[in-house]
Amino acid sequence: MSNNQTNNSASHFPEHGPVDENGREILLSVKNIDITFGKGESAVKAVKNASFDIYKGETFSLVGESGSGKTTIGRAVIRVNPLSAGEIDYKGVRISGKIPKSLDREVIRNVQMVFQDPAASLNERATVDYIISEGLTNFKLYENEAERVSKVEHMIQEVGLLPEHLTRYPHEFSGGQRQRIGIARAMVMEPELVVADEPISALDVSIRAQVLNLLKKFQKEKEVTYLFIAHDLSVVRFISDRIGVIYKGNIVEVAESEELFNFPLHPYTRSLLSAIPIPDPQLEKNKKLYIYDPSIHDYSEDQPEFVNIGHNHWVWGNKKEIEEYKAIREKNVPLQSITIVDPNKKDEFGNAEKATELRAEEIKLPPLHDTGNVWLTVLSFLLFIPGIIAAILFKKHNYIRNYKACKRGVKLFFILLGLIILFYLIGFIGIHF
Ligand SMILES: Nc1ncnc2c1ncn2[C@@H]1O[C@H](COP(=O)(O)OP(=O)(O)OP(=O)(O)O)[C@@H](O)[C@H]1O
């Protein structure tokens, strides 16, 4: 807890939230919420009966295709979107619906948002200093000007930029730098919960990992809890403690990251997993995409519910489906949810036959950024050695005038280069075989 919060004796929130049956502190609890836009015939129910808890200090990711309602839920958490049913609790205190102004201010102070498009979310006419200071000023989180400057300068450096950047405007920065400013604006408030809405989707692939690492750094140092919104399971796999899968406004599965990748029980989760690109082009070409067909569920009589089937794994289904999911989970054998077909072997209907099945957990994902080959990097660092040797010998023997010596020098250069390549090959073989 930050100093500002501990000093605030009139806080609406207790120091700790409620704990679940395993003793984990629940920071945010989303309980059976519906969110509807518009009225009457044109009403759109963007979120239906959604429930999940977020534990203190964890990264909870909400994943689903475009238009599934992820942003709508994120905006409901920060009180921008009103609920049409259900409630949202923060540390056990209801923060949805009509609440006192002072509680509303406390929510704004404690729950910050990082947006997908850093270009659109920063005020282009304001300096970086103003943007980062705005929240501090609104909440009077400093004693005097020197303290404000010190907080802002410290924060700009925390996100990897420099104090001299404070006088500049957002358009003077790259996309990645602008997202760093967006993160600084949120983190300077010392929030407990950050809703990160696709914070890397609009960025170049090469800088996505840097921004993720920055968010992770804050989590480690300041125990920030994240609600991370993404449309791609591969992005959230390594950064999430738990993942919630959402389909057309309905949360269909919630489980710990590894549990979800090993036991994707809801068919929609399986379809998302089958869409993760496999880095091996041959396997990717022959991969069979699993298309989710919602008409497979018959909910005409047996109504679906969101049920914990054990292992803190929640699935949406009717009684019959839940029994099936439980039976699959109790076998404790990870599911092979990725199917690779052999295009040369056709079945009686002319379809390519199944050749192998993989677990989603087995797919080795490419890094989020292109690191290149580490051994090529090592090699490039060593290349200066023959250069230096050649320069020394040239100076000593003045080779350019001495043909024989020049030949010897070139020979020596190639021997050294050969040795370096040999060293590289040994390393390469050692790593890959
Ligand atoms: N202000 C609004 N008014 C009317 N409909 C809205 C509004 N905001 C969202 N919607 C609708 O709610 C549904 C969910 O949208 P939302 O933006 O939450 O999806 P999303 O999963 O975040 O998608 P994306 O990944 O594309 O941002 C969509 O059908 C969208 O058109």
The ligand as a Tripos MOL2 file, in Angstrom:
@<TRIPOS>MOLECULE
LIG
   31    33     1     0     0
SMALL
NO_CHARGES

@<TRIPOS>ATOM
      1 N1        -20.5130    2.7460  -26.5340 N.pl3     1 LIG1
      2 C1        -21.0690    1.7240  -27.1790 C.ar      1 LIG1
      3 N2        -22.2800    1.8040  -27.7390 N.ar      1 LIG1
      4 C2        -22.8540    0.7810  -28.3750 C.ar      1 LIG1
      5 N3        -22.2810   -0.4240  -28.5080 N.ar      1 LIG1
      6 C3        -21.0680   -0.5830  -27.9730 C.ar      1 LIG1
      7 C4        -20.3850    0.4660  -27.2800 C.ar      1 LIG1
      8 N4        -19.1780    0.0120  -26.8440 N.ar      1 LIG1
      9 C5        -19.1110   -1.2710  -27.2630 C.ar      1 LIG1
     10 N5        -20.2260   -1.6320  -27.9320 N.ar      1 LIG1
     11 C6        -20.5220   -2.9580  -28.4940 C.3       1 LIG1
     12 O1        -20.2840   -3.9170  -27.4860 O.3       1 LIG1
     13 C7        -19.6790   -5.0770  -28.0220 C.3       1 LIG1
     14 C8        -18.3960   -5.3660  -27.2970 C.3       1 LIG1
     15 O2        -17.4200   -4.3630  -27.6350 O.3       1 LIG1
     16 P1        -15.9830   -4.2850  -26.9600 P.3       1 LIG1
     17 O3        -15.3230   -3.0640  -27.4810 O.co2     1 LIG1
     18 O4        -16.1200   -4.4320  -25.5040 O.co2     1 LIG1
     19 O5        -15.2980   -5.5800  -27.5480 O.3       1 LIG1
     20 P2        -13.7840   -6.0490  -27.4230 P.3       1 LIG1
     21 O6        -13.8330   -7.4870  -27.0910 O.co2     1 LIG1
     22 O7        -13.0410   -5.1600  -26.5080 O.co2     1 LIG1
     23 O8        -13.2950   -5.8790  -28.9080 O.3       1 LIG1
     24 P3        -11.9230   -5.2330  -29.4910 P.3       1 LIG1
     25 O9        -10.8750   -6.2600  -29.2360 O.co2     1 LIG1
     26 O10       -12.2530   -5.0500  -30.9290 O.co2     1 LIG1
     27 O11       -11.7250   -3.9400  -28.7500 O.co2     1 LIG1
     28 C9        -19.5090   -4.8270  -29.4920 C.3       1 LIG1
     29 O12       -20.6010   -5.4100  -30.1700 O.3       1 LIG1
     30 C10       -19.5590   -3.3270  -29.6160 C.3       1 LIG1
     31 O13       -20.0570   -2.9460  -30.8540 O.3       1 LIG1
@<TRIPOS>BOND
     1     1     2 1
     2     2     3 ar
     3     2     7 ar
     4     3     4 ar
     5     4     5 ar
     6     5     6 ar
     7     6     7 ar
     8     6    10 ar
     9     7     8 ar
    10     8     9 ar
    11     9    10 ar
    12    10    11 1
    13    11    12 1
    14    11    30 1
    15    12    13 1
    16    13    14 1
    17    13    28 1
    18    14    15 1
    19    15    16 1
    20    16    17 2
    21    16    18 1
    22    16    19 1
    23    19    20 1
    24    20    21 2
    25    20    22 1
    26    20    23 1
    27    23    24 1
    28    24    25 2
    29    24    26 1
    30    24    27 1
    31    28    29 1
    32    28    30 1
    33    30    31 1
@<TRIPOS>SUBSTRUCTURE
     1 LIG1         1 GROUP 0 **** ****
